[in-house]
Amino acid sequence: MSSDCFPAWIRIVCQAVLAVSCLFSPVGRTRAQDQNAAGIVFFLVDDLGWTDTGIYGSSFYETPHIDSLAAGGMRFTNASAASPVCSPTRASLLTGRHPVRVDITDWIPGRPVSRISNPRFQHVEDRSALALSERTLAEVLKTHGYQTCFIGKWHLGGDGHLPTDQGFDINIGGFHAGSPPGGYYSPWNNPYLKAQDDHEYLPQRLADEAVSFLKTRDPDRPFLLYLSWYSVHTPVQPDVRTVDHFRSKAAALGPAPDPAAERTAATRSRQDNPEYASMISAVDRGVGDVLQTLEELNIADRTVVCFFSDNGGLSTLSAGRTGPTSNRPLRAGKGWLYEGGIRVPLLIRAPGITQPGSVSDAVVSSIDLFPTLLDLVRVPLPKNIVTDGVSLRPVLEGSGRLPDRSLYWHYPHYHGSGWTPGAAIRTGRWKLIEFWEEDRTELYDLAADPGEQHDLSEQDPVRLRAMKARLHAWQQAMKARMPRPNPEWIPPES
């Protein structure tokens, strides 16, 4: 029967009902969102230190494309990874949940205690893969019509726990490995990324895959492109296109300063590694390729772009070695709960929301990015999941501040950087770190002492006790796994 047979008022009511039903259906919401955002590009760099880019203060590394991204959005100066190592932070980014809650507190599979000399504690067992019961960012967006593509390093489980098992339609290069098993030049021994040429450089290949996805996706649907670089994780293998340039820069710096002592470890004191610099440059070039493609496709003004690192730069190592970068003025590096191990770069460009070139000193964490990205594209947070982060949209809009809260780090493991089990809490400008191996607690005022050089635990015992109590209450509430004493431990001579 023709619609002309119905009275006009009935047709109007039916059309209104249809419009409302479309708005509240996944596809309908996606169409509405597409007026504001074509999608999300998430850049995740592995082991990139807080000062490893020009916009964050490096004069040795060169990152013009990353710097231009910062110029177009908001730069955060107090952003932290939820863990000083990769897998826990990666889990927190995808779920908005603390590593303790998802039960991944060390890199997978972690460092066995058998490799530690006279450990005071036994190994703490945690999960070896992100549980399939966790709802990831990709899974939530997919229910709202998003195309989802993962490219690069996964490190949250192997077969049965791959990106395609966690909401991503496409997986290029992601599996259980934490670093490219064949190195950065093809072939990579990666079952999810086949070499096309004999001398491909992995960062460029991943960028090319990202560009290809953007150009071949369905233009009528929004998308999530999660580009997770293996770089700049070891092994340090230079990009031949730029390494000679950085070798010249390094030679002009003169003799390197002595490394800084950190317990039984040592921390690199200056950024001067040309091979590492060329790896950063390759990531920067790839970021530029993706950003340029967004412009060419006329979707840059409808795409949220986020740039983050999974932990601090590798600067501190034991056994008389140092890492390839320096996090100065921050203390220590990857694996440590000093700021050098957890403070990371965070850039967010949300067209129509962020002011170009804006800077925020809000204290934020990787657990916040899951709810933030959903909020920015107006996808509701599922009511049946518990998250630990908060949306940063009020900060990005410049219209508000975040609720008062404490951030927590729980790292009950030994790490090759010299770190021994412990935990930390930050409340505002104050940070407390527990070193369980030493029965030692340190307290710092990060506003006055971002390099954590002046322990105030004896000067402010009241604050010390209050923050310790808060940390311990949080651990108990979260049922955090605590290490058990090693019965064969030999106490050091006093």
Secondary structure, 3 states (H helix, E strand, C coil): CCHHHCCHHHHHHHHHHHHHHHHCCHHHHHHHHCCCCCEEEEEEECCCCCCCCHHHCCCCCCCHHHHHHHHCCEEECCEECCCCCHHHHHHHHHHCCCHHHHCCCCCCCCCCHHHCCCCCECCCCCCCCCCCCCCCHHHHHHCCCCEEEEEECCCCCCCCCCHHHCCCCEEECCCCCCCCCCCCECCCCCCCCCCCCCCCEHHHHHHHHHHHHHHHCCCCCCEEEEEECCCCCCCCCCCCCCHHHHHHHHHHHCCCCCCEEECCEEECCCCCCHHHHHHHHHHHHHHHHHHHHHHHCCCHHHEEEEEEECCCCCCEEECCCECCCCCCCCCCCCCCCCHHHHECCEEEECCCCCCCCEEECCCEEHHHHHHHHHHHCCCCCCCCCCCCCCCCHHHHHCCCCCCCCEEEEEECCCCCCCCCCEEEEEECCEEEEEEHHHCEEEEEECCCCCCCCCCCCCCCHHHHHHHHHHHHHHHHHHCCCCCCECCCCCCCCC
